[in-house]
Amino acid sequence: MREREREGEMGSEARMIDELKAEMPLEHDDDLVLLNEVEYGRKLGLVFVDILNGFCTAGAGNLAPTAPNTQISTMLGEAEKFAKVFCERKWPVMVFLDSHHPNKPEHPYPPHCIIGSGEEDLVPALRWLENDPNVTIRRKDCMDGFIGSIEKDGTNKFADWIKTNEIKVLLVIGICTDICVLDFVCSTLSARNIGLVPPLEDVVVYSKGCATFNFPVDVARNIKGSLAHPQEMMHHIGLCMAKSRGAKIVQNVSLGSLP
């Protein structure tokens, strides 16, 4: 009986996702071809958002998947691919890592990515980035990497990175689509609109290179105070919200080739 109920809930969720996408269609922008941007004189930058154990490695913590997850695995594969593309060409890369002190909780979330736990470390496939001179690592104690880049003197390390590297096109890959990725993208676009991050022109979110977590309704209803978080639905909503704020959303990113 319980199995039938579960199947019914899964079918209902799939219908809801279809209805959501019908009511909130997402039109992707033109594919991003990296070498074409370089040929046009538009310097590239890559940002990774929170591709760390605490959010991506099965069983690694309170906010990690409990088992291997297809959407997250796909994101990890794309991240590894483009990390190599950018570093081989010495194009700038910035990595944001959620890193919290144990006495500073981040409501409404349970303890996660506590410094020293290992959750706050890059996933194994990307640990090599820590030693690459082309890569800037920024540990943050909040969801938004832009806000987390503000120093006590008011300077912003992310904005400085954009200016120093003369980045015009920013490619964003990471997790969670509707939380840390979205917050960072929205802040960056607002800063761009008022001239705080010159010469940045475009913020490009790679849909296949982003992921979020899954917290199904049948689990959430049994935990007091919790909210369901259907993965595919929230991923779609996060992308739609980013596009509504001015980001470019692309389904495909390729290196391309120059004549």
Beta strands, then each sheet from edge to edge (+ up, - down):
strand 1: 32-33
strand 2: 44-49
strand 3: 93-98
strand 4: 135-140
strand 5: 169-175
strand 6: 202-211
strand 7: 248-250
strand 8: 253-254
sheet 1: 1+ 8+
sheet 2: 4+ 3+ 2+ 5+ 6+ 7+
end
